[in-house]
Amino acid sequence: MRQKIVAGNWKMNLNKEEAEILASEVVNMAKDETPSDVKVIMCTPFIHLSKVKSLIGDAANVFVGAQNCYTEPKGAYTGEISAQQLASYGIDYVILGHSERREYFGESNEMLATKTDAVIANGMLPIFCFGEVLEEREAGTQKAVVEKQLSEGIFHLSAEDFGKVVLAYEPVWAIGTGKTATSAQAQEMHKDIRDMIAAKYGQEVADATPILYGGSAKPSNAQELFAQPDVDGGLIGGASLASRDFIDISKSY
Ligand code: 3PY
């Protein structure tokens, strides 16, 4: 049985008060309503992490994640936050390689490989994002694109470390566009990804790797997506900013 995960990517949203209200609501609702075998993760802007962590308290199925970290542990890198610093706050997960970071901040697969190492070396778990852009899908090259992102970004890991990674397939054409991949398109790619993992690490590791779908997932499509055999959960953008929607998604298995 693979871990079921619903992770919210708040992106650059919410002020202090809004963040505290949302996190408190999510924690209370997740305790009462989310099935105990589903992990709920809130990936917040850096400034909210510590407070959200304290609001989670002893809730057993709720976790906190960052949305990025820097490659280096410390030093003269004005404005950056290291994996080491995040770990010192007890942060559980770190999103790496979201398409917005790849596109707006020029993050390469090589840089993401270093960030992945830093996250794992500091005892946290990476949520590694990847996916093709519209032109690549239209050209039918999506599988090759994804394979390159995985081989250059995380296939350098040992099997033991790879076992700590959560994958998030996010077709870029479905992010912030309101377009979602059909459940059949998601399943096809998730199965291909699992086959790539099996070819590299063996079937047992592939069968144990959680692969989330990301890209305009919401309460109205989560059930169909999560019903696919190789879709283990979601990385949720806009719908994670509304506690009711987010928790409904966590109940969509
Ligand atoms: C989206 O759902 O749009 C996302 O980018 C999730 O990370």
Residues whose N, C-alpha, C, O or C-beta is under 5 A from the ligand:
A	BS01	3PY	N9 A174 I175 G176 G214 G215 S216 A217 L235 I236 G237 G238
